[in-house]
Amino acid sequence: MTESGFTLRSTRRPRSTNRRATATRAFLHDLATGWDGSRILVIAHLANRWALGHLLTGTPLEERALTAE
């Protein structure tokens, strides 16, 4: 944890879309338990955006990857 209270994490190797969705699910769980009611800013890769869309709206990952928003 940094001085400002933020945790910085770095992933140096690419992840598959399914692995990224699994990691994003864990991230959302951490947010719900540790930051409930707080405003946050998420800066991430496009694959994380697809994973968020999949987890929050049920959009299939394959559809996200094909439309490449």
WOQUITA-V634393 format. One line per field, one symbol per residue. ss: DSSP state (@ for helix, = for strand, . for the rest). phi: phi as a letter, one per 40 degrees, with the letter a starting at -180 (. if undefined). psi: psi as a letter, one per 20 degrees, with the letter a starting at -180 (. if undefined). Layout:
# WOQUITA-V634393
ss = ???
phi = ???
psi = ???
This chain:
# WOQUITA-V634393
ss = ................@@@@@@@@@@@@@@@@@@...........@@@@@@@@@@@@...@@@@@@@..
phi = .cdcgccbbbbcbcbcccccccccdccccccccbbdgccbbbbacdccccccccccbgcddccccccfd
psi = prhijqppqpoiqqqrgghhhghhghghggghhikpiqprppoarhhhgggggghhijpqhhgghhhm.
